[in-house]
Amino acid sequence: MAAAVKEDFTQAKLSIADRRMLNFAVALTNAPASCREDDVKALREVGFSDIAIHDIVQVTALFNYYNRLADGLGIDPEEPC
C-alpha cells in the first residue's frame, strides 16, 4: 500500500478518513489560505479528534518547512553527508 500511496494516493485503496486526511494535507501544502473550518469539520466527520487534526497540520507544516529549507539552501536530501 505504501508504494501505491507514494505513486498516486488518489488511486490507492484507502479508507475515506485516510483519503480525506491526505487531501487536506495537499490543500494545506499547495494553497494554505484555502483551508477553512469546513475542511476541519470534514476531518472530524470521519473520526479525527482535534488532537489528531492538530498533529496532521503540524506534520504537514514541518515537512513543508524542512523541504523549503533544504531547497533554499540547495541541500539534496538524497545525497550522503
Secondary structure, DSSP 8 states (H G I E B T S, - for coil): -HHHHHHHTTTS---HHHHHHHHHHHHHHH-GGG--HHHHHHHHHTT--HHHHHHHHHHHHHHHHHHHHHHHHT--TTS--
